[in-house]
Amino acid sequence: MNIKTTAIALAGTVALATAAWAANPMVGGAPMYESKNIVENAVNSKDHTTLVAAVKAAGLVETLQGEGPFTVFAPTNAAFEKLPDGTVDTLLKPENKDQLAKILTCHVVAANAMSDAIEKMVADDGGMHPVKTVGGCEFTAMEKDGKLMIKDGQGNVATVTTADVRQSNGVIHVIDTVLLPAS
C-alpha cells in the first residue's frame, strides 16, 4: 500500500468511527454529558425544571444519582402542563411525597434500555411489549409511524421525542406526556 492509499483508508476509518459514535443530543437547550449522571444532566435542561423540582420534592435525587443502571422516561414541562390544573402544585406538597414518588418511579426502569433494544422487544412481541417499572407499574411499549411510545396504566400514551440520551448511570428518553399508574 502506498502512502496516499494508506491515508485515504485511515481517513475512511476515522469517518466511519466518528459516524458510529454519535454525540448525545441536546435536551432543553443544554448539552447532555455521558460522564454525568441523570440528575446532573437534567438540572441543565430548561425543558425539565418541573421534573427536577418533583424529583427533589419526592426525595429521589440521591437514588437517581446512584449507580443504576436506570432508564428514565423524562416528561417535559409541557407534559406536566397537560395534567389537570393544580395537579403539579398538589403533588409537590410535602404531604403528597409518597404519591409523587410513586408517579416518578413509574417513569424509571432498572436497566440501560436504548431505543433500538426497546424497539426490538416491541417487534419480537408482535407490536407491544410490557415494561415493568421501579415504581411497580406495568406499562406497554409500542411503536407507531416509526415513533417509540409508552402507554401508561390509565391508557395515556407518551411519545418519545428525544431518545437515547446516554448518562453515566443509564439513559434518558424524553417524553411528551406524564405516565400515570393504573387507578
C-alpha positions as a printed Julia matrix, in Angstrom:
183×3 Matrix{Float64}:
   0.0    0.0    0.0
   1.36   3.41  -0.83
   1.18   6.46   1.43
  -1.78   8.0   -0.44
  -3.82   4.78  -0.25
  -2.97   4.38   3.45
  -4.02   7.99   4.17
  -7.35   7.51   2.33
  -8.01   4.24   4.18
  -7.18   5.86   7.53
  -9.43   8.86   6.79
 -12.28   6.5    5.86
 -11.82   4.52   9.08
 -11.87   7.71  11.18
 -15.01   8.94   9.37
 -16.79   5.63   9.99
 -15.77   5.59  13.64
 -16.99   9.15  14.09
 -20.31   8.35  12.41
 -20.74   5.25  14.58
 -20.24   7.29  17.76
 -22.93   9.92  17.72
 -22.81  12.68  20.28
 -25.58  12.88  22.84
 -28.49  15.04  21.72
 -29.05  18.43  23.35
 -32.01  18.45  25.72
 -33.81  21.63  26.73
 -31.11  23.69  25.05
 -28.35  22.11  27.13
 -25.65  19.6   26.27
 -26.06  16.21  27.94
 -22.79  14.63  29.05
 -22.29  10.86  29.19
 -19.88  11.42  32.07
 -22.64  12.97  34.24
 -25.48  11.15  35.98
 -29.18  11.58  35.31
 -29.72  14.35  37.87
 -26.54  16.26  36.95
 -27.71  16.44  33.33
 -31.43  17.01  33.99
 -30.84  20.12  36.08
 -29.39  21.84  33.0
 -32.42  21.23  30.75
 -34.79  24.2   30.61
 -37.49  21.73  29.47
 -37.27  19.65  32.66
 -37.48  22.17  35.51
 -40.78  20.7   36.72
 -39.36  17.17  36.67
 -36.28  18.29  38.6
 -38.46  20.06  41.21
 -40.6   16.92  41.51
 -37.57  14.65  41.91
 -36.31  16.92  44.7
 -39.73  17.08  46.41
 -40.06  13.28  46.25
 -36.62  12.77  47.78
 -35.32  10.86  44.75
 -32.21  12.91  43.92
 -29.8   10.55  45.67
 -31.43   7.5   44.09
 -31.18   8.89  40.56
 -27.58   9.89  41.18
 -26.87   6.28  42.17
 -25.04   3.64  40.22
 -28.02   2.37  38.22
 -28.39   1.43  35.51
 -31.62   3.36  35.04
 -33.77   4.12  32.04
 -35.77   7.26  32.74
 -38.73   8.32  30.63
 -38.42  12.03  31.36
 -41.56  14.15  30.88
 -41.04  17.74  29.78
 -42.54  20.8   31.45
 -45.16  20.79  28.65
 -46.05  17.2   29.6
 -46.69  18.26  33.2
 -48.79  21.18  31.92
 -51.17  18.68  30.27
 -52.21  17.41  33.71
 -55.38  18.92  35.18
 -54.94  22.38  36.72
 -53.44  22.27  40.2
 -52.18  18.66  39.94
 -48.48  19.5   39.98
 -48.84  22.0   42.85
 -50.78  19.42  44.86
 -48.22  16.67  44.18
 -45.33  18.93  45.23
 -46.78  19.4   48.73
 -44.87  17.51  51.46
 -47.97  15.54  52.46
 -48.13  14.06  48.94
 -44.49  12.96  48.8
 -45.34   9.23  48.64
 -47.82   9.7   45.78
 -45.32  11.86  43.89
 -42.54   9.3   44.42
 -44.83   6.56  43.09
 -45.6    8.54  39.92
 -41.94   9.42  39.35
 -40.61   5.9   39.95
 -43.16   4.68  37.42
 -41.01   6.59  34.88
 -37.92   4.54  35.78
 -36.85   1.08  34.62
 -33.95  -0.73  36.31
 -31.99  -1.25  33.08
 -29.99   0.62  30.48
 -32.56   0.3   27.67
 -31.58   2.09  24.49
 -34.35   2.71  21.96
 -33.14   0.07  19.49
 -33.37  -2.6   22.22
 -36.88  -1.45  23.18
 -37.96  -1.39  19.53
 -36.62  -4.95  19.08
 -38.58  -6.17  22.13
 -41.71  -4.5   20.75
 -41.21  -6.13  17.35
 -40.41  -9.54  18.9
 -43.63  -9.33  20.96
 -45.84  -8.54  17.95
 -46.1   -4.78  18.4
 -46.44  -4.36  22.17
 -44.01  -5.1   24.98
 -44.75  -4.93  28.73
 -42.47  -2.61  30.7
 -42.12  -3.1   34.45
 -41.01  -0.01  36.31
 -39.17   0.57  39.58
 -42.41   2.05  40.96
 -44.31  -1.2   40.39
 -46.23   0.0   37.34
 -46.56  -2.06  34.2
 -46.74  -0.01  31.03
 -46.75  -1.02  27.38
 -44.05  -0.04  24.91
 -45.12   0.16  21.27
 -44.11   1.75  18.01
 -46.28   3.71  15.61
 -45.18   5.53  12.47
 -41.54   5.0   13.44
 -42.02   6.57  16.89
 -41.49   4.8   20.2
 -44.46   5.2   22.54
 -45.34   4.18  26.09
 -48.93   3.53  27.22
 -49.49   4.02  30.95
 -51.83   2.31  33.4
 -54.65   4.78  32.6
 -54.43   4.47  28.81
 -52.48   7.7   28.24
 -49.81   7.42  25.54
 -46.48   9.22  25.72
 -44.3    9.63  22.65
 -40.53   9.54  22.96
 -39.46  12.88  21.46
 -35.72  12.51  22.12
 -34.29   9.03  22.57
 -31.01   7.61  23.78
 -29.62  10.44  25.89
 -26.76   8.5   27.47
 -25.84   9.14  31.11
 -23.09   7.75  33.35
 -25.74   5.7   35.18
 -28.19   4.88  32.36
 -30.2    6.58  29.66
 -32.95   9.18  29.38
 -35.74   9.14  26.82
 -37.6   12.48  26.76
 -41.4   12.05  26.58
 -44.32  14.37  25.91
 -46.82  13.02  28.47
 -46.61  12.19  32.19
 -47.08   8.46  32.75
 -49.56   7.56  35.49
 -50.14   4.35  37.44
 -53.38   2.44  36.99
 -56.16   3.89  39.19
